[in-house]
């Protein structure tokens, strides 16, 4: 079978856009636009230089810091008759401990009003991340389908959190990771019972064009339509299992593998308990991981 990933392969027909008449042709090495002189000129004018070679399996961690973590935690609310979230304080401490060990610089904000949150995002998304291998944002708050809660209003995380960081040139080609604890609905998972058995060349520059939507990792505490559980004494179940897995496996496994192991433990080991409201007892929770990563993320310790 022919190799589907042969570089510079001639194409007999253009790539077409589904549902439209637009098309694009893959350029050959002989195209004047791709001449060495033109490429060199574009590199000279470019603001973005990736430390990862074109087909590297792992994102480069050859930076001063493994990453920058922004934490937005909410425990009190003036909108939607939402109860206080005592778990937020524990979430902050768990994240601080785990990501400090991973050589992340950490910035924390608590109980921001929407305008304050927007100002923080505007400032941070405009920062120069030249010294950081990754960017991460963690949210601990209430949520509804498609909406997160600030102290005084709801907001769309796609618009307010994700989009601004896709535009930062110093993050092009780097992982942008979002750990999202808020509920995504009101459904609960009763679970099912299973019977289980026991058993590059660093001196050569090459032009590479990537989608702006690439290198995004969204880690939701729960699947769409479902609630996420918290414990007032110990913190959100999502962050409990996430940080436990990071503390155990970082340095030995890549991040996606760690997330799968965290989700395994959350899915199997956690079962909700509420003596005051038995209807919320005996329920299950699992993470939802969505990504457009183009490489593996291996944090160096």
C-alpha positions in Angstrom: 0.0 0.0 0.0 1.3 3.4 -0.9 2.5 5.6 2.0 -0.3 8.1 2.6 2.1 10.6 4.2 4.7 10.9 1.5 6.0 14.4 1.5 5.7 16.5 -1.6 3.5 13.9 -3.3 2.0 15.0 -6.6 -1.8 15.4 -6.5 -3.8 14.8 -9.6 -6.9 16.7 -8.3 -7.4 19.7 -6.0 -8.5 19.4 -2.4 -12.1 20.6 -2.3 -14.1 22.2 0.5 -17.1 20.1 1.6 -20.3 21.8 0.5 -18.6 24.5 -1.5 -16.8 25.2 -4.8 -13.5 26.4 -3.2 -10.4 24.4 -3.9 -6.6 24.5 -3.2 -3.7 22.8 -4.9 -0.7 21.4 -3.1 2.4 23.2 -4.3 5.4 21.3 -5.7 9.0 21.8 -4.5 9.7 23.5 -7.9 7.1 26.3 -7.3 8.8 29.6 -7.3 6.9 30.6 -4.2 8.7 27.9 -2.3 12.1 28.8 -3.5 14.8 28.9 -0.8 15.2 32.6 -1.2 11.5 33.4 -0.7 11.3 31.1 2.3 14.3 32.7 3.9 12.8 36.1 3.3 9.6 35.1 5.0 11.5 33.7 8.0 13.4 36.9 8.3 10.1 38.9 8.5 8.3 36.3 10.7 7.7 36.7 14.5 7.2 33.0 15.0 10.0 30.4 15.1 9.1 26.9 16.3 11.5 24.9 18.4 9.8 21.7 17.3 11.0 20.1 14.1 8.3 19.5 11.5 7.4 15.9 12.3 8.6 15.8 15.9 6.6 13.4 18.1 6.8 15.7 21.1 6.3 19.4 21.6 9.6 21.1 22.5 10.1 21.7 26.2 13.3 23.6 25.6 12.1 26.7 27.5 12.8 28.3 30.9 9.3 27.2 32.1 7.2 24.1 31.1 4.3 26.5 31.1 2.2 29.3 32.5 -1.0 28.4 34.4 -3.8 30.9 34.9 -6.4 29.8 37.6 -9.8 31.3 37.7 -11.6 30.1 40.8 -15.1 31.1 41.9 -16.6 30.3 45.3 -19.3 33.0 45.7 -21.9 34.3 43.3 -24.4 37.1 43.0 -26.2 35.7 40.0 -28.5 32.7 39.3 -29.1 31.8 43.0 -26.0 29.7 42.9 -24.7 28.2 46.1 -21.2 28.9 47.4 -18.5 26.6 46.2 -16.2 25.8 49.2 -14.3 23.4 47.0 -12.7 26.3 45.0 -10.1 26.9 47.7 -9.0 23.3 47.7 -8.9 23.3 43.9 -6.5 26.2 44.0 -4.2 24.5 46.4 -4.2 21.2 44.5 -3.4 22.9 41.3 -0.6 25.1 42.9 1.1 22.0 44.3 1.0 19.9 41.1 1.9 22.6 38.6 4.6 24.2 40.8 6.3 20.7 40.7 5.9 20.8 36.9 7.8 24.1 36.7 4.8 26.2 35.7 4.5 29.9 36.6 1.1 30.3 38.3 -1.3 33.2 38.4 -4.5 32.9 40.5 -7.7 35.0 40.6 -10.7 34.4 42.8 -14.3 35.5 42.5 -13.8 37.9 39.6 -16.8 39.8 38.2 -17.2 39.3 34.4 -15.6 42.6 33.5 -12.7 41.8 35.8 -12.4 38.4 34.2 -12.4 39.8 30.7 -9.7 42.3 31.7 -7.5 39.5 33.1 -8.0 37.4 29.9 -7.2 40.4 27.7 -4.0 41.1 29.6 -2.8 37.5 29.8 -3.7 36.6 26.2 -1.6 39.6 25.1 1.5 38.5 27.1 4.8 37.3 25.5 5.1 33.6 26.2 8.5 33.3 24.6 9.9 31.6 27.8 7.0 29.1 28.2 6.6 25.8 26.5 2.8 25.7 27.1 -0.1 27.8 28.3 -2.7 26.4 30.6 -5.9 27.8 32.1 -7.9 26.1 34.9 -11.5 27.1 35.7 -13.2 26.2 39.0 -16.8 27.4 39.0 -20.5 26.7 38.4 -21.7 26.0 34.8 -24.7 25.5 32.6 -24.7 24.0 29.1 -22.4 26.2 27.1 -21.9 28.7 29.9 -19.6 29.3 32.8 -20.3 31.5 35.8 -18.3 34.5 36.9 -19.3 36.1 40.2 -22.0 38.3 38.7 -22.8 36.9 35.2 -22.5 34.0 32.9 -20.2 33.9 29.9 -19.4 31.8 26.8 -16.0 30.0 27.4 -15.5 29.7 23.6 -15.6 33.4 23.1 -14.1 34.6 26.4 -11.5 32.0 27.2 -10.5 30.0 24.1 -10.5 32.4 21.3 -8.2 35.1 22.7 -5.3 32.7 23.2 -5.5 31.3 19.7 -4.5 34.8 18.5 -1.3 35.1 20.5 1.7 34.7 18.1 4.0 33.6 20.9 1.7 30.6 21.5 1.6 29.5 17.8 2.7 25.9 17.6 2.6 25.4 21.4 0.0 23.5 23.4 -2.9 25.6 24.8 -4.5 23.6 27.6 -7.8 24.3 29.3 -8.9 22.4 32.5 -12.6 23.1 32.8 -14.4 22.0 36.0 -17.9 23.6 35.7 -21.0 21.5 35.2 -22.2 21.2 31.6 -25.9 20.3 32.4 -28.1 18.7 35.0 -28.1 15.1 34.0 -26.4 12.5 36.3 -24.8 9.2 35.3 -26.0 6.1 37.2 -23.2 4.0 35.8 -23.2 0.4 34.5 -21.8 -2.8 36.1 -19.2 -4.8 34.3 -17.6 -8.1 35.0 -13.8 -7.7 34.6 -11.1 -10.3 34.5 -7.9 -9.7 36.6 -5.0 -9.4 34.7 16.1 17.2 13.1 18.3 18.8 12.1 18.6 22.1 14.1 20.4 24.1 11.5 17.9 23.9 8.7 14.7 26.0 8.6 11.6 24.8 6.8 8.3 26.5 6.1 5.4 24.8 7.8 1.8 26.1 7.8 -0.5 24.9 10.5 -4.2 25.6 11.3 -4.8 28.3 13.9 -7.2 25.8 15.6 -4.3 23.3 16.1 -2.5 22.6 19.4 -5.6 23.0 21.6 -6.5 20.7 24.5 -9.8 21.0 26.3 -10.2 18.8 29.4 -13.8 19.0 30.7 -14.7 17.7 34.1 -17.7 16.0 32.7 -19.4 15.2 29.4 -21.9 17.6 27.8 -25.2 17.8 29.5 -24.0 16.3 32.9 -23.1 17.7 36.3 -19.6 17.6 37.9 -19.3 16.7 41.6 -17.3 18.6 44.3 -16.5 18.0 47.9 -16.5 21.0 50.2 -13.6 19.5 52.3 -11.4 18.0 49.6 -12.2 19.9 46.4 -13.7 19.2 43.0 -13.5 15.5 42.0 -12.1 16.5 38.6 -9.1 18.3 40.1 -8.6 15.6 42.8 -8.1 12.9 40.2 -6.3 15.2 37.7 -3.7 16.4 40.1 -3.2 12.9 41.6 -2.4 11.5 38.2 -0.1 14.4 37.3 1.8 13.9 40.6 2.1 10.2 40.0 2.9 10.0 36.2 4.3 13.3 35.0 7.8 12.7 33.7 7.1 9.1 32.8 4.0 9.5 30.5 2.8 12.2 28.1 -0.1 14.4 29.1 -2.8 12.7 27.1 -1.8 9.3 28.6 -1.9 10.9 32.1 -5.4 12.3 31.4 -6.6 8.9 30.3 -5.3 7.3 33.5 -6.9 10.2 35.5 -10.2 9.5 33.8 -9.9 5.8 34.4 -9.5 6.4 38.2 -12.3 9.0 38.3 -14.7 6.7 36.3 -14.0 3.6 38.3 -13.2 4.8 41.8 -15.5 7.7 42.3 -19.1 7.4 43.3 -21.0 10.3 44.7 -22.4 10.4 48.3 -24.8 12.9 49.8 -26.5 12.0 53.1 -28.7 15.1 53.0 -29.9 14.4 49.4 -29.8 10.7 48.7 -30.9 11.2 45.1 -27.4 12.6 44.4 -25.7 9.5 45.8 -24.4 6.6 43.9 -23.7 8.6 40.7 -20.7 8.5 38.4 -18.6 11.0 36.6 -16.1 10.9 33.7 -14.0 13.5 32.0 -14.4 14.6 28.4 -11.2 15.3 26.5 -11.2 17.2 23.2 -8.1 18.1 21.3 -6.4 19.2 18.1 -2.9 18.5 19.3 -0.3 17.7 16.7 2.3 16.2 19.0 2.6 14.6 22.5 3.1 16.7 25.6 5.9 15.4 27.9 6.7 17.7 30.8 10.3 17.6 31.9 10.9 17.5 35.7 
